[in-house]
Amino acid sequence: MITRGPKPVAVLRELQIPIWANAPEPNTWRELMAVLDEHDRDWPLAGKRVAVQEYGVSNVELLEALRAKGADVTAIQAYQWALPEDVAPLEEAARAVARGDVDVLVVTSGIQFEHFWREFSVHRPEGTVARFVLPGALASHQQAPHRVAGVVKGDAFVNLMKEIF
């Protein structure tokens, strides 16, 4: 079992399932691939069947990186995030950010950012440039043509949120 972050590690340990490797913070697919690169000599991916449990959004970069190493990759989408039937609260939040009424917007998952960006793009005034500071795990989220003003990883992101709030 190869994991990407503390949540699956805790569950797997509780179930007494051995963990072969775990990606360090900020726990992105890049750190996961780095861990696999470190073990490539002992356990090369070429010719191996690799199942990737996806978490609501397909991580195309991870799947491509695994395939580039010669793995036969199967993506398993355990669930899919969808917009709620009533998107009025999201639309209002996007309008408030577009008007400049919001000082800080905290988004902690890629799909949340994608859904927000979709609404924000509709409601922002023409020519408005938006900049976002994202936690490290979202920094590689390239689904939207946003500008990332900064990337804050691990404890630094937690400390930034404490300072803001």
C-alpha positions as CSV (number, residue, x, y, z in Angstrom):
1,M,0.0,0.0,0.0
2,I,1.3,3.4,-1.0
3,T,-0.4,6.4,0.6
4,R,-0.5,10.2,0.1
5,G,-1.0,11.8,3.5
6,P,-1.9,11.3,7.1
7,K,-5.6,10.4,6.8
8,P,-5.1,7.1,4.9
9,V,-2.1,6.2,7.1
10,A,-4.2,6.5,10.2
11,V,-7.0,4.3,8.8
12,L,-4.6,1.7,7.4
13,R,-2.7,1.4,10.7
14,E,-6.0,1.0,12.5
15,L,-6.8,-1.9,10.1
16,Q,-3.3,-3.2,10.5
17,I,-2.6,-3.0,6.7
18,P,1.1,-2.5,6.0
19,I,2.1,0.7,4.4
20,W,5.0,0.4,2.0
21,A,5.5,4.1,1.3
22,N,3.9,7.4,2.2
23,A,4.3,10.8,0.5
24,P,5.6,13.5,2.8
25,E,4.1,17.0,3.1
26,P,2.6,18.7,1.3
27,N,1.3,15.2,0.2
28,T,0.8,16.0,-3.4
29,W,1.2,13.6,-6.3
30,R,4.7,15.0,-6.9
31,E,5.9,13.9,-3.4
32,L,4.2,10.5,-4.1
33,M,6.2,10.2,-7.3
34,A,9.4,11.2,-5.6
35,V,8.9,8.4,-3.0
36,L,8.3,6.0,-5.8
37,D,11.4,7.2,-7.6
38,E,13.4,6.5,-4.4
39,H,12.2,2.9,-4.4
40,D,12.4,2.4,-8.1
41,R,15.5,0.2,-7.8
42,D,13.8,-2.2,-5.4
43,W,10.3,-2.0,-6.9
44,P,10.2,-0.6,-10.4
45,L,6.7,0.3,-11.7
46,A,7.3,-1.0,-15.3
47,G,4.9,-3.8,-16.0
48,K,3.1,-3.5,-12.6
49,R,-0.6,-3.1,-12.3
50,V,-1.3,0.0,-10.2
51,A,-4.8,1.0,-8.9
52,V,-5.3,4.6,-7.9
53,Q,-8.2,5.5,-5.7
54,E,-9.3,8.9,-6.8
55,Y,-10.8,11.4,-4.4
56,G,-13.6,13.2,-6.3
57,V,-11.5,14.6,-9.1
58,S,-9.2,12.6,-11.4
59,N,-5.5,13.5,-11.0
60,V,-4.4,13.3,-14.6
61,E,-0.8,14.3,-13.8
62,L,-0.4,11.4,-11.4
63,L,-2.0,8.9,-13.8
64,E,0.3,10.1,-16.6
65,A,3.4,10.0,-14.4
66,L,2.7,6.4,-13.3
67,R,2.1,5.4,-16.9
68,A,5.3,7.1,-18.0
69,K,7.1,4.8,-15.6
70,G,5.6,1.8,-17.4
71,A,2.8,1.0,-15.0
72,D,-0.6,-0.4,-16.1
73,V,-2.8,2.2,-14.3
74,T,-6.4,1.8,-13.3
75,A,-8.2,4.8,-11.8
76,I,-10.9,3.9,-9.3
77,Q,-13.3,6.8,-8.6
78,A,-14.8,6.0,-5.2
79,Y,-17.0,9.1,-5.3
80,Q,-17.4,12.2,-7.4
81,W,-18.0,15.7,-6.1
82,A,-20.9,17.5,-7.7
83,L,-22.5,20.9,-7.3
84,P,-25.5,21.0,-4.9
85,E,-28.9,21.4,-6.4
86,D,-29.1,24.9,-4.9
87,V,-26.0,26.8,-6.0
88,A,-27.4,30.2,-4.8
89,P,-25.0,30.3,-1.7
90,L,-22.0,29.6,-4.0
91,E,-23.1,32.2,-6.5
92,E,-23.6,34.8,-3.8
93,A,-20.1,34.0,-2.4
94,A,-18.6,34.4,-5.9
95,R,-20.4,37.7,-6.4
96,A,-19.2,38.9,-3.0
97,V,-15.6,38.1,-3.8
98,A,-15.9,39.7,-7.3
99,R,-17.3,42.9,-5.7
100,G,-14.3,43.0,-3.3
101,D,-16.5,42.4,-0.2
102,V,-14.5,39.4,1.0
103,D,-11.0,39.9,2.5
104,V,-10.1,36.2,2.7
105,L,-11.5,33.1,1.0
106,V,-10.3,29.8,2.4
107,V,-10.7,26.8,0.0
108,T,-9.2,23.5,1.1
109,S,-9.8,21.2,-1.8
110,G,-9.2,21.3,-5.5
111,I,-12.8,20.6,-6.4
112,Q,-14.1,23.3,-4.1
113,F,-11.7,25.7,-5.9
114,E,-12.9,24.5,-9.3
115,H,-16.6,25.0,-8.4
116,F,-15.9,28.4,-6.9
117,W,-13.8,29.5,-9.9
118,R,-16.6,28.4,-12.3
119,E,-19.0,30.8,-10.5
120,F,-16.4,33.5,-9.9
121,S,-15.5,33.6,-13.6
122,V,-19.2,34.3,-14.5
123,H,-19.6,37.1,-11.9
124,R,-16.3,39.0,-11.9
125,P,-16.0,42.3,-13.8
126,E,-14.3,42.1,-17.2
127,G,-10.5,42.6,-16.8
128,T,-10.4,41.8,-13.1
129,V,-7.3,39.9,-12.1
130,A,-7.8,37.5,-9.2
131,R,-4.9,36.2,-7.1
132,F,-5.2,33.4,-4.7
133,V,-2.9,32.0,-2.0
134,L,-3.4,28.2,-1.9
135,P,-2.3,25.5,0.4
136,G,0.4,23.4,-1.2
137,A,-1.9,20.5,-2.1
138,L,-4.0,22.9,-4.3
139,A,-1.1,24.7,-5.9
140,S,-0.9,22.2,-8.7
141,H,-4.6,22.4,-9.4
142,Q,-4.6,23.5,-13.0
143,Q,-8.3,23.1,-13.9
144,A,-8.9,26.9,-13.9
145,P,-6.8,29.7,-15.4
146,H,-6.2,31.3,-12.0
147,R,-3.2,33.2,-10.9
148,V,-1.6,31.9,-7.8
149,A,-0.1,34.7,-5.8
150,G,1.5,32.4,-3.3
151,V,1.7,28.8,-2.1
152,V,1.8,28.0,1.6
153,K,2.6,24.5,2.7
154,G,2.0,22.4,5.8
155,D,2.3,24.2,9.1
156,A,2.9,27.5,7.4
157,F,-0.6,27.4,5.9
158,V,-2.1,26.5,9.3
159,N,-0.2,29.4,10.9
160,L,-1.3,31.8,8.2
161,M,-5.0,30.9,8.8
162,K,-4.5,31.4,12.6
163,E,-3.0,34.8,11.9
164,I,-5.8,35.8,9.6
165,F,-8.6,34.6,11.9
